[in-house]
Amino acid sequence: MSLGQRIKEIRQSLGWTQDRLAGEAGISKSFLSEIENDKASISGENLLKIANVLNASLDYLMKGSSSGKEAVPRPIEIPPELSEASEELGLSYKNTLALLSADQALLARRSNKDRPKMTKERWKDLYSKLKGYLD
């Protein structure tokens, strides 16, 4: 199975249209169609966007395996505090996911013991600092 076929398989298992995946990933529907039909190459940046939106590992998308286990897409869990902050700020689903992803990237570089609990206000503060990069 090819990269494009794996992307299509996960997208369809989620019940998503090409329009939805393309919109969430910030790429065009025609480009996504070309990727799924193995007619176009994809940059690492765009592959990462698709992987994040589908909640799939790059390992699985590129090689068809995920550290010896079959990758099973799982729902993205948005913390209640982030959900509340996003609603109050009027954020799109795409921007909410981008904010969550940014926080997770920061968390990966920090020790858990140094990490304060993410409250609704902390999510809003993080958004205000990253706003220019998300829109």
PyMOL commands that set and color helices and strands:
alter all, ss='L'
color gray80, all
select helices_A, chain A and resi 3-13+18-25+29-36+44-54+58-63+80-89+93-108+112-114+120-134
alter helices_A, ss='H'
color red, helices_A
deselect
rebuild
show_as cartoon
